[in-house]
Amino acid sequence: MATDLRISNISKIYPGCVANDNVSLQFKSGKIYALLGENGAGKSTLVKILSGVISPDNGEVFLNEKNLKLNSPLDAKKNKIGMVFQHFNLFETLSVFENLSIDATEDNKSLRVRINEILKKYNFSIDLDVPVLNLSAGQKQKVEIIRCLLRSPKVLIMDEPTSVLTEQETEELFISLKKFCDEGILIIYITHKLKEVLSLCDEVAVMRKGKVVSVSQTQNEKVETLANKMVGQKLAKIRKKINISKNKDEIFKVKHLNFYSDDPFETNLINLNFSVKKGECLGIAGISGNGQNELFQILSGEIITPDTSIIFRNKEIAKLNPKQRREYLMAFSPEDRISQAAVPELKIFENVALNNFKSSNFFEKGLVNERKIKEHSKKILSDFSVNTDNVELKSQFLSGGNLQKLILGRELITAPELLICYNPTWGLDVGAISYIHETLIKINDQEKSTILISTDTEELLKLSDRIAVIYKGTLSKIMPSEEVTPEKLGVLMGGGSID
Amino acid sequence: MSLDISFIGILIGSIMASSVPLILAASGELITERSGVLNLGVEGMMIIGAISGFALMVITDNLFIAIVGSMLSGVIISLIFGFLTQSLLTNHVATGLALTIFGIGLSAMLGKNFVGIPGKEFPVLFSSLRESIPFFGPILFGQSIVLYFAFVLPFLTNYFLKKTKLGLVVRAVGDSPVSASNQGINVILVRYCCILYGGAMCGLAGAYLSLIYTPQWIENMTAGRGWIALALVVFATWSPIKVLIGALIFGGITILQLHMQAIGFRIPVQFLSALPYLMTIIVLVVISRDSRKIKLNTPTSLGRIFYKEK
């Protein structure tokens, strides 16, 4: 039987943020639908409403013209709406079978038979009796999917399913999804990855700031058109103007940087030498795990290496700790926003206060000057267009893009002479990426320098004045970026050599 | 000391009797913790169970009412904990500590008029077999029904957690309340039930002390056994069978070191008194050192406050 799912005038308002604003959409079985939007556009809120996790302030959901009351996840299940969340809803310490049996109504024997049928039908190979914590992300996702399939769903909603998958696993997922679709299951696919929409989905609805801004056939769309709809303005093609003249002063100079570790998970660094000029962006490319982590930690002062010389603004700083380096006008933006750059449980203004400099006046005689910190935090939030003005909000509620903006804003408090970032746009959507790129370019325009360690070659080519490649702890020669092509970088990143 | 076989039998019997309150309280707390709730109020719930059991016995002269009443009083006081932590989302640790302090104070107040009243003899089962069979008689027979229940309980608990649907739900809630809630499980309800069950078992453990083990009311008569029970649960890595082993070791060494003190071993008394604590921890740490099993048995969400998204 054909399935018809209709969402009518759904609204959900959180304090300080309209998550869904009068959203109406219609879906019919036999097609795969994409729900596309930036982080924080309201996609997740909408699917949480559809799966009964939260209830809307307004609006209705109809399945085959029947008005659904979705007050709990149980209601969604009863109405045959299946949901695979971005963060898995599995019990890590229970076995796969226990995870699947927890809400089953049949006895264990017949359940096992049914699960094995599904495993066979879709070519999944999962051991049912191992604890879930031993599975890979792709396998965990399959367990979630099996859990939905056991209830023979009419609707299957996938929330950002590929964010944790390898390329291989993504391909497998797409094959399964197409099979489900052919069997008459209505599939709603939530994502911010444009290429996936084009390769997998039939129809695409774009959301922006809680509203549906466009519904169209994917065959009529291209990456650029979708990106523009998603972000809401034409994305300017930025490539930095290279404005470095040869005779500028070297502001930062590293000599004989060596690092040896006994830890098999760390990479040794072998005799790195490089320098950064005033107003310049030095890009360091490489496949992750080639020593970038160690390099970043040494540059930021988390690791002190003997016999290394780091000259910054004519002063030897190799023995200084991160705080001292910051006070000497360096700034750092680590790769891991949640655990290294910010404390998710702290409020926004508290995170801002973590860089407690003498110059910032955040602390007086050992006491916290909350008013001053809050004022400053407000300024960061508006200057860096973070989508909230509530400095009391816990940082964990910020999306990745907004958190990165906040971190950059905090790091730039002191107007640093050198900013070192490591994968600053990792996992962000196009809108946030372009904002952060513009910010980094602006820093160079103001005659301040940056070191950009990144695994994204496109980003490096766009932002760097000179580029070097790190491979197995050694640095290639440093090249002016106008001489560098993606192909050249690819060869160097794979350990080859060019002449 | 005559080491004849019947003496050893009696010794083992008394070791079993002394470990009963630990087994009961720890088994109850184990279920509570498996659902992700850390209730540090075990000592408080036990002492409330002890006084209410004894008081009801004196007032009604009915041991059955006394036992049931002690469990009910454990339920009622744990309901306070449940309401505070599950409905008002207070911190588990602070609330549990408050519960213990409250329980000790309340029991002392309620028990004022019951000090010095002699207890009543608690009926024992199979007392004729106790005398007629050497060695095994004093171990297996002539004990109260509560003792038999206590020694079956860890196995029942194990079966409940591993084999039943409800046990699976309890473990799931303890593992990830958010996931459980998204699966349509009423997390708050499950946790309330586990808290109340824990309360009932602690109440019974207290009543065992004041009605059976040393039939009288003495202020603060639980003497830290609630804390031992709590520690047992953790060091037994949330496994009911290991709780049983731990409780027996603790009871055993407590009794043995008393005998050693009586005989006059040339070991400092302080060291002997500390021995049960030390040995229990060492043995439990040694038998549960498989880190993979620890991870699988530990309730991941233990002590964390859960609230439902609206």
Interface residues (C-beta under 8 A of the other chain):
Chain A: K48 S51 V53 I54 S55 S72 P73 L74 K77 F85 F88 N89 L90 F91 E92 T93 L94 E98 S101 I102 D103 P131 L133
Chain B: K165 L168 V169 R171 A172 D175 S176 V178 S179 A180 S181 N182 Q183 G184 I185 K295 L296 N297 T298 T300 E309 K310
